[in-house]
Amino acid sequence: MALWAVAGLYVAGVVGAGFASGQELVVFFVRYGQAGLAGVIWSSLLLCAGTGLILEACARHGVGSYNGLLRAVDPKWSALWDSLYGIFLLVGTAVMFAGMAAASESILCREALRFGSAALVLFLLGRGARALLRVSAWIAPLLVLSLTALTLGHLGKGVTLFTARQVGAPALGSALEAGTLYACYNLGFAMTFLATSHHYLKTRKERWLLALLGPGILGGSMLLLCLALGTLEPAQLAQPYPLAGLLPGWRPWARGLYTVFLWSAMLTTAAANTLALTSRFAQLPKMQWGTAVLTAVLLSLALSHLGFSQLVSVAYPILGLVGLWLLAHLLWDALR
């Protein structure tokens, strides 16, 4: 059960607004045409290897939060990276709160979604990390099944994949580069909550099973979604929620379910990021768990008012480079 709970946290933490909307997949993979499928496979392999290295490093050094791992792999610059990761986690959570608020055009509903979602994260984490793990173990399968049903329902219509009119000419080198960046920035986020939850995995076998299970589920979902998104027109791919282009002809209740799915994906990512940040805050002098949760949520709420697109455009590319640095240091740590 512990293995599945941590795998659920992993999947639910990574399937955020960009993934569930299809926006990330278009930017990193679909725009490269058929070469983008190679990018998906390469990215999935990097996620598997990187996740395994993170878990092994966490177990080897006995860390309790991401700052402990940063100190272990790069003592000289750990204070700088610790500060940067705190900022990234705040921004990442703020992105999710901003994304949930952006789901409504009404100012009143927008703020109700923002503050209601923050209150739910506060409630979950106020009960401890185990509560979030139990919820993730249920939500993650629903998220993956929803994505799979959406994709297979579209592909079952016999649509043509990746026609020249719909996507650009394949560029394998660019697709692999984009896949590397995608894997690295997700590893950058995943490291933070894996450092908090790795102790639930007692053996090396369980750690590597998680490294295969979590990224494997995500990789399979990404492959199916890219195949489906590759059938859409350029105008549809340019929309804020490209996956909505797979829904024409669906009944209104199906669109409503997709909106709930998007909200759930953003909520679980916000909760996973807040868990990592809370674990770090709780290590500060005189900072209790409840106070740490409240501090993390309130700071993220304040940042979320800067806007969804502005936060994404600034933070995510930088985190990809930081994730590449982390992957290189973890590999060196494993070999020395």
Secondary structure, 3 states (H helix, E strand, C coil): CHHHHHHHHHHHHHCCHHHHHCHHHHHHCHHHCCHHHHHHHHHHHHHHHHHHHHHHHHHHHCCCCHHHHHHHHCHHHHHHHHHHHHHHHHHHHHHHHHHHHCCCCCHHHHHHHHHHHHHHHHHHHHCCHHHHHHHHHHHHHHHHHHHHHHHHHHHCCCCCCCCCCCCCCCCHHHHHHHHHHHHHHHHHHHHHHHHHHHHHCCCHHHHHHHHHHHHHHHHHHHHHHHHHHCCCCHHHHCCCCHHHHHCCCCCHHHHHHHHHHHHHHHHHHHHHHHHHHHHHHCCCCCCCHHHHHHHHHHHHHHHHCCCHHHHHHHHHHHHHHHHHHHHHHHHHHHHC
